Amino acid sequence: MLDEPAAGLNPAEKLDLIELIRRIRDELGISVLLIEHDMGLVMQISERISVLDHGVIIAEGTPRQIQSDPRVIEAYLGRDDGEAFLDD
């Protein structure tokens, strides 16, 4: 289980982290539970994603499915009227 492992990393360190997580997953056959807000990192290494909004699962699927899910887009980018759902 990794909780925000990319926090504070520079781009080169993030690439190293991505490679390390992939090796752990692919070469050792170990499942990795990743909690992360860096969507680029999540999309690069995840096979399956669960998205939460205020503690409630709003979507589950492959990275491609998640990227196009209207509930995810609404929750993380806001609605057409400009109202966002993230508490900043």
C-alpha positions in Angstrom: 0.0 0.0 0.0 1.4 3.3 -1.1 -0.1 6.6 0.2 0.9 9.6 -2.0 4.4 8.2 -2.8 5.0 10.9 -5.5 4.4 13.8 -3.0 7.4 16.2 -3.2 9.2 14.3 -6.0 10.6 16.1 -9.0 9.8 14.8 -12.6 12.9 12.6 -12.8 12.2 11.0 -9.4 8.6 10.4 -10.4 9.8 8.5 -13.5 12.0 6.4 -11.2 9.1 5.7 -8.9 6.9 4.7 -11.8 9.6 2.2 -12.9 9.9 0.8 -9.4 6.2 0.3 -8.9 5.9 -1.4 -12.3 8.8 -3.8 -11.5 7.3 -4.6 -8.1 4.0 -5.3 -9.8 5.2 -7.1 -13.0 8.4 -8.9 -11.9 7.4 -9.9 -8.4 3.7 -10.3 -9.0 2.8 -8.2 -6.1 -0.4 -6.2 -6.1 0.0 -2.5 -5.4 -2.7 -0.4 -3.7 -1.9 3.2 -4.7 -3.5 6.3 -3.2 -2.4 9.2 -5.3 -3.6 12.6 -6.5 -1.0 12.8 -9.4 -3.3 11.6 -12.2 -0.5 11.3 -14.7 1.3 8.9 -12.4 -2.0 7.0 -11.7 -2.9 6.7 -15.4 0.6 5.4 -16.3 0.9 2.6 -13.8 -2.7 1.5 -13.0 -4.5 -1.5 -14.5 -7.7 -0.7 -12.5 -8.8 2.5 -10.8 -11.4 3.3 -8.2 -12.3 7.0 -7.9 -13.7 8.5 -4.7 -15.6 11.7 -4.2 -16.0 12.7 -0.6 -15.4 9.1 0.5 -17.9 7.6 -1.9 -16.8 5.4 -4.9 -18.1 7.1 -8.0 -16.3 5.1 -10.7 -14.2 2.0 -11.2 -12.5 0.7 -14.3 -9.5 0.9 -16.5 -7.6 4.2 -16.9 -9.4 4.8 -20.3 -12.8 4.2 -18.7 -12.0 6.5 -15.8 -10.7 9.3 -18.1 -14.0 9.5 -19.9 -16.4 8.9 -17.0 -18.7 11.9 -16.7 -19.0 11.5 -12.9 -15.2 11.7 -12.6 -15.0 14.7 -14.9 -17.8 16.4 -12.9 -16.3 15.6 -9.5 -12.7 16.6 -10.3 -13.1 19.3 -12.9 -16.5 20.8 -12.0 -19.9 21.1 -13.7 -20.7 23.2 -16.8 -22.0 26.0 -14.6 -18.4 26.3 -13.2 -19.1 24.9 -9.8 -16.4 22.5 -8.7 -16.9 19.7 -6.1 -13.3 19.7 -4.7 -12.7 21.4 -1.4 -9.6 23.4 -1.9 
